[in-house]
């Protein structure tokens, strides 16, 4: 089901983006080397981008491909798919950690060790590949050992296959070891240090690749073709961010709930449906915990129930608590840098929960309020006297002349007075004066009269 939803929403998103954002033209000359950007969190978006870029390089007959890496880490599932794409590529793949100050942390270690050639720029670092839970804490004993042993064996296999230092690579998983580019080169964890891409290209000429794609590289006369991640993948990167996905789901739930409370308002429901679809699209790309989904559904139900059946806030409080718990447990990314923010979850849950209950209660109160129709709508309205009321006269109200009598005084009410409608008897209005013309005229004269010099 998850894969089916992912495929459906993915197809829709790609179709729309393909129309809105045309793909940039790429050189198909085999005399160029694609230099592919891979920066930021390792996610389903970067996974899709690297797969596409490597396929394109293969179709162009590129002699090799360079991946410019700078990442704090990311999803284990996405990094493994990227590694598979790199291994399956027909040409050698070079991973270059760049620019100065960049890092290949966590998932970046595995991607670097999967490269046919591993290179780093000066003043970069690599390491800290220990698995962690979604909230950044250590994983429990048994499960932690299973996950750590699996990751250690994986990185060790990658390093060994390419003739690098498997012991140091394994320590990065088990002990969160981190080293500089020079230390990595000295320890045999990487193959080259290059100051920039031109320097890298020069060092690659004649370089002997070890492993499954063993051979000697020839880069003389070749040029680089910089390929940054296009807009559609940047947008996908936003949608698959756990915080954004959670917000979109919540906006969707609230929008649809408001439409349910006040049918026909259109805007909340429309925004809710679009947000829910985008949120679902982002969610199905991520490792979702069933308990988080259940808690979110329960939370929405409790908040709606509070709006329908006021319980002094008990159901609302329970709904907000379920919303917070559901948000915190919704995703298990295994990476603190790519997890959902607890502060965001609590803040948004309180705001959205309170907003939904408040608006829902007002909408339900309006729905159950007696409907005022016809003449009842005139009660409390202000009219202007057109024929003196003594005891019967006429007033002008709502575009028409009405028969009127004084409600609380036997004194006549002159033409031009403003009156308020107190009651309706058939076609006769019972009115009371709001002000007198004399008072109004006196006030106006007092405001506009000039100072008398003789009285000073």
C-alpha positions in Angstrom: 0.0 0.0 0.0 2.8 2.4 0.9 4.6 1.7 -2.3 1.4 2.1 -4.3 0.7 5.5 -2.7 4.2 6.6 -3.2 4.1 5.7 -6.8 0.8 7.4 -7.4 1.8 10.7 -5.7 5.2 10.5 -7.1 3.8 10.2 -10.6 1.5 13.1 -10.1 4.3 15.3 -8.7 6.7 14.5 -11.4 4.1 15.0 -14.1 3.2 18.5 -12.7 6.8 19.5 -12.2 7.9 18.2 -15.6 5.4 20.6 -17.1 6.1 23.6 -14.8 9.9 23.1 -14.6 11.5 22.0 -17.8 14.6 19.9 -17.4 17.8 21.8 -18.2 19.6 20.7 -21.3 22.6 18.5 -20.6 25.6 17.9 -22.8 25.7 14.4 -24.3 29.3 14.6 -25.4 31.3 11.6 -23.9 34.3 14.0 -23.7 32.7 15.6 -20.6 32.6 14.3 -17.0 29.4 15.0 -15.1 30.1 16.6 -11.7 27.0 15.9 -9.7 26.0 17.8 -6.6 25.0 15.9 -3.4 24.6 18.2 -0.5 22.4 18.4 2.5 20.5 15.5 4.2 20.5 12.1 2.5 16.8 11.6 1.8 14.4 10.1 -0.8 14.9 13.4 -2.8 18.7 13.1 -3.0 18.3 9.4 -3.6 16.1 10.0 -6.6 18.4 12.8 -7.9 21.6 10.7 -7.7 19.8 7.7 -9.4 18.6 10.0 -12.2 22.0 11.8 -12.6 24.0 8.5 -12.8 21.5 7.0 -15.3 21.8 10.1 -17.4 25.6 9.9 -17.3 25.5 6.3 -18.4 23.2 7.1 -21.3 25.6 9.8 -22.4 28.5 7.4 -22.3 30.4 9.4 -19.7 33.8 7.9 -19.0 33.3 8.5 -15.2 31.1 10.5 -12.9 32.0 12.7 -10.0 29.8 13.2 -7.0 30.5 16.4 -5.0 29.5 15.4 -1.4 28.7 17.5 1.6 26.3 15.9 4.1 25.5 15.6 7.8 23.9 12.2 7.1 20.4 11.1 6.6 18.2 8.1 6.1 19.7 4.6 6.1 17.3 3.4 3.4 18.2 6.3 1.1 22.0 5.9 1.5 21.7 2.2 0.7 19.8 3.0 -2.5 22.4 5.6 -3.5 25.2 3.0 -2.8 23.4 0.5 -5.0 23.1 3.1 -7.8 26.8 3.8 -7.6 27.8 0.2 -7.7 25.4 -0.5 -10.6 26.7 2.4 -12.7 28.7 1.2 -15.7 31.4 3.8 -15.3 33.7 4.5 -12.3 32.1 6.9 -9.7 34.3 9.4 -7.9 33.1 10.8 -4.6 34.8 14.2 -3.8 34.1 15.7 -0.3 34.1 19.4 -1.1 34.4 22.4 -0.6 36.7 23.3 2.3 34.6 23.0 5.5 32.4 20.2 4.0 31.9 16.9 5.7 31.0 13.3 5.0 29.3 12.5 8.2 27.2 9.5 9.1 25.6 8.3 5.8 28.4 10.2 4.0 31.0 7.7 5.2 29.2 4.8 3.5 28.8 6.8 0.2 32.4 7.8 0.3 33.6 4.2 0.9 31.3 2.9 -1.9 33.1 5.1 -4.5 35.5 3.7 -7.0 37.7 6.7 -6.1 37.4 8.5 -2.7 38.7 12.0 -2.6 38.5 14.9 -0.2 39.3 18.6 -0.3 41.6 20.1 2.4 39.9 21.2 5.6 37.1 18.6 5.3 36.3 15.7 7.6 34.7 12.3 7.6 33.2 10.0 10.3 30.6 9.8 13.0 28.6 7.0 11.4 27.1 5.5 14.5 23.4 4.6 14.2 21.1 6.5 16.5 17.3 6.7 17.2 15.0 9.3 15.7 15.3 11.5 18.8 19.1 11.4 18.7 19.5 9.0 21.6 21.3 5.7 21.6 19.3 2.7 20.5 18.5 -0.1 23.1 20.9 -2.9 23.8 19.7 -5.8 21.6 18.3 -3.7 18.8 21.3 -1.3 19.0 23.8 -4.2 18.6 21.8 -5.6 15.6 21.8 -2.2 13.8 25.3 -1.3 14.7 26.7 -4.7 13.6 24.8 -4.5 10.3 26.1 -1.0 9.6 29.7 -2.0 10.6 29.7 -5.0 8.3 28.3 -2.9 5.5 30.9 -0.2 5.7 33.7 -2.7 6.2 32.7 -4.6 3.1 32.7 -1.3 1.1 36.1 -0.3 2.3 37.6 -3.7 1.8 36.2 -4.0 -1.8 38.0 -0.8 -2.8 41.3 -1.6 -1.0 40.8 0.9 1.8 41.1 0.8 5.6 38.2 -1.4 6.9 39.2 -1.0 10.5 39.0 2.8 10.6 35.7 2.7 8.6 34.3 0.2 11.2 35.4 2.4 14.1 33.5 5.3 12.6 30.4 3.2 13.0 31.1 1.6 16.4 32.9 4.5 18.1 31.7 7.5 16.1 35.4 8.2 15.1 35.9 11.4 13.0 39.1 12.3 11.1 40.4 15.1 8.9 41.0 14.6 5.2 44.8 14.4 5.7 44.3 11.8 8.5 41.9 9.8 6.3 44.5 9.8 3.5 47.3 8.8 5.8 45.2 6.0 7.2 44.2 4.7 3.8 40.5 5.5 4.2 40.5 7.6 1.0 42.6 7.7 -2.2 43.2 11.4 -2.9 43.3 14.9 -1.6 42.5 17.6 -4.2 42.4 21.3 -3.7 39.6 21.8 -6.3 38.0 19.9 -9.2 40.7 20.8 -11.7 43.3 19.4 -9.4 41.1 16.3 -8.9 40.8 15.9 -12.7 44.6 16.1 -13.0 45.2 13.5 -10.3 42.6 11.1 -11.8 44.5 10.9 -15.1 46.4 7.7 -14.9 44.9 6.7 -11.5 44.5 2.9 -11.1 41.0 2.0 -9.8 40.7 -1.0 -7.5 37.7 -3.2 -7.0 34.9 -4.3 -9.4 35.6 -1.5 -11.9 39.4 -1.9 -11.8 41.3 -0.1 -14.5 43.3 3.0 -15.3 41.5 6.3 -15.7 42.3 8.7 -18.6 41.0 12.2 -18.0 43.4 14.3 -20.1 41.4 16.5 -22.4 38.2 15.9 -20.7 36.1 18.8 -19.3 33.7 19.0 -16.3 30.0 19.5 -16.6 28.6 20.9 -13.3 25.2 19.4 -12.5 23.4 20.9 -9.4 20.3 19.3 -8.1 17.3 20.8 -10.1 14.4 22.7 -8.6 12.0 19.8 -8.7 14.3 17.7 -6.5 14.8 20.7 -4.2 11.0 20.9 -3.9 10.9 17.1 -3.2 13.6 17.6 -0.6 11.3 20.0 1.2 8.3 17.7 1.0 10.1 14.7 2.5 11.5 16.7 5.4 9.8 15.1 8.5 8.9 18.5 10.0 7.3 19.8 6.7 5.5 16.5 6.2 4.0 16.7 9.7 2.9 20.3 9.3 1.3 19.5 5.9 -0.6 16.6 7.4 -1.8 18.7 10.3 -2.9 21.6 8.0 -4.7 19.0 5.9 -6.6 17.6 9.0 -7.5 21.0 10.3 -8.6 22.3 6.9 -10.9 19.4 6.3 -12.2 19.6 9.8 -13.1 23.3 9.4 -14.9 22.4 6.2 -16.8 19.8 8.0 -17.8 22.3 10.7 -18.8 25.0 8.2 -19.7 23.3 4.8 -19.5 25.6 1.8 -16.6 27.8 2.9 -14.5 26.1 0.2 -11.1 27.6 1.1 -10.3 25.6 4.3 -11.4 22.4 2.6 -9.4 23.1 -0.6 -6.3 24.0 1.3 -6.8 21.0 3.6 -7.1 18.5 0.7 -4.0 19.8 -1.1 -2.0 19.9 2.1 -3.1 16.4 3.1 -2.1 15.0 -0.4 1.3 16.7 -0.2 1.8 15.6 3.4 0.9 12.0 2.4 3.3 12.1 -0.5 6.1 13.2 1.8 5.1 10.8 4.5 5.1 7.7 2.3 8.7 8.4 1.3 9.8 8.2 5.0 10.0 5.4 7.5 6.7 5.7 9.2 5.7 4.2 12.6 2.2 2.8 12.7 1.6 3.9 16.3 2.3 7.5 15.2 -0.3 7.3 12.5 -2.9 5.8 14.9 -2.2 8.5 17.5 -2.6 11.3 14.9 -6.0 9.9 13.8 -7.1 9.5 17.4 -6.0 13.1 18.1 -8.0 14.6 15.2 -11.1 12.6 16.4 -10.8 13.8 20.0 -10.3 17.4 18.9 -13.4 17.2 16.6 -15.4 15.6 19.5 -14.4 18.4 21.8 -15.8 20.9 19.3 -19.1 19.0 19.0 -19.5 17.9 22.7 -17.8 20.5 24.9 -16.4 18.7 27.9 -14.7 21.5 29.7 -11.6 20.9 27.6 -11.0 17.3 28.6 -11.3 15.8 25.1 -9.3 18.8 23.7 -6.5 18.3 26.1 -6.4 14.5 25.4 -6.4 15.3 21.7 -3.5 17.7 21.9 -1.6 15.1 24.0 -2.3 12.5 21.4 -1.2 14.9 18.7 2.1 15.6 20.4 2.8 11.9 21.0 1.8 11.0 17.4 4.0 13.7 15.9 7.0 12.5 18.0 6.5 8.9 17.1 5.4 9.4 13.5 8.8 9.0 11.8 11.8 6.8 12.7 14.6 8.3 10.6 17.4 7.0 12.7 19.2 10.3 12.4 19.0 13.3 14.8 19.8 15.7 12.0 17.0 14.4 9.9 14.3 13.8 12.6 11.2 15.7 13.6 11.7 18.6 16.1 10.0 18.0 19.4 9.7 21.8 20.0 7.9 22.2 16.7 5.5 19.3 17.4 4.5 20.6 20.8 4.1 24.2 19.6 2.1 23.4 16.5 0.0 20.8 18.3 -1.1 23.4 21.0 -1.8 26.1 18.4 -3.6 23.8 15.9 -5.6 22.0 18.6 -6.7 25.3 20.2 -7.6 26.8 16.9 -9.6 23.8 15.8 -11.6 23.6 19.0 -12.3 27.4 19.0 -13.4 27.7 15.4 -15.3 24.4 15.6 -17.3 25.6 18.7 -18.1 28.9 17.0 -19.2 27.2 13.9 -21.4 24.7 15.8 -22.9 27.6 17.8 -23.7 29.5 14.7 -25.3 26.4 13.1 -27.6 25.8 16.1 -28.5 29.5 16.6 -32.2 30.3 15.7 -32.4 31.7 12.1 -33.7 35.2 11.9 -35.7 35.7 8.7 -38.0 38.3 7.3 -39.0 41.1 9.5 -37.1 39.7 12.5 -33.9 40.9 10.9 -35.1 44.5 11.3 -35.1 44.5 15.1 -32.3 46.7 16.4 -31.9 48.5 13.1 -31.6 52.2 12.7 -34.1 54.2 10.7 -34.6 57.8 9.7 -37.9 59.6 10.3 -39.4 60.9 7.0 -42.9 61.9 8.4 -43.2 63.2 11.9 -44.4 60.4 14.3 -47.3 62.0 16.2 -48.5 59.4 17.1 -48.1 57.7 13.8 -45.6 58.6 11.1 -43.2 57.1 8.6 -39.5 56.0 8.7 -37.1 55.1 6.0 -35.4 51.7 6.6 -33.7 49.2 4.4 -34.6 51.0 1.2 -38.3 51.4 2.0 -40.8 53.5 3.9 -42.4 51.9 7.0 -45.4 52.9 9.2 -44.0 53.7 12.6 -45.1 54.7 16.2 -43.1 55.8 19.2 -42.3 52.9 21.6 -41.6 54.8 24.8 -42.7 58.4 24.6 -45.8 60.4 23.8 -43.8 63.3 22.5 -43.7 63.7 18.8 -40.5 62.6 16.9 -39.7 65.1 14.2 -38.5 64.6 10.6 -34.8 63.8 10.3 -34.5 62.1 13.7 -32.7 58.7 13.9 -34.6 56.0 15.6 -34.1 52.4 16.6 -36.6 49.6 15.8 -37.7 48.0 19.1 -40.6 45.8 18.0 -42.7 44.9 14.9 -46.5 44.7 14.9 -47.6 43.6 11.5 -46.4 46.3 9.1 -45.9 48.9 11.9 -42.6 49.5 13.5 -42.3 50.5 17.2 -39.3 52.8 17.5 -37.4 54.9 20.0 -35.4 58.0 19.3 -31.6 57.8 19.3 -30.9 61.5 19.3 -32.5 64.9 18.6 -31.8 67.2 15.7 -31.3 70.1 18.1 -28.6 68.2 20.1 -26.9 67.2 16.9 -27.0 70.8 15.5 -25.8 72.3 18.8 -22.8 69.9 19.0 -21.9 70.7 15.4 -22.1 74.5 16.1 -19.9 74.2 19.2 -17.2 72.4 17.2 -17.1 74.9 14.3 -17.8 78.3 16.0 -14.8 80.6 16.0 -13.4 82.1 19.2 -14.9 85.5 20.2 -12.0 87.9 20.7 -14.2 90.2 22.8 -14.9 87.5 25.3 -11.3 86.8 26.1 
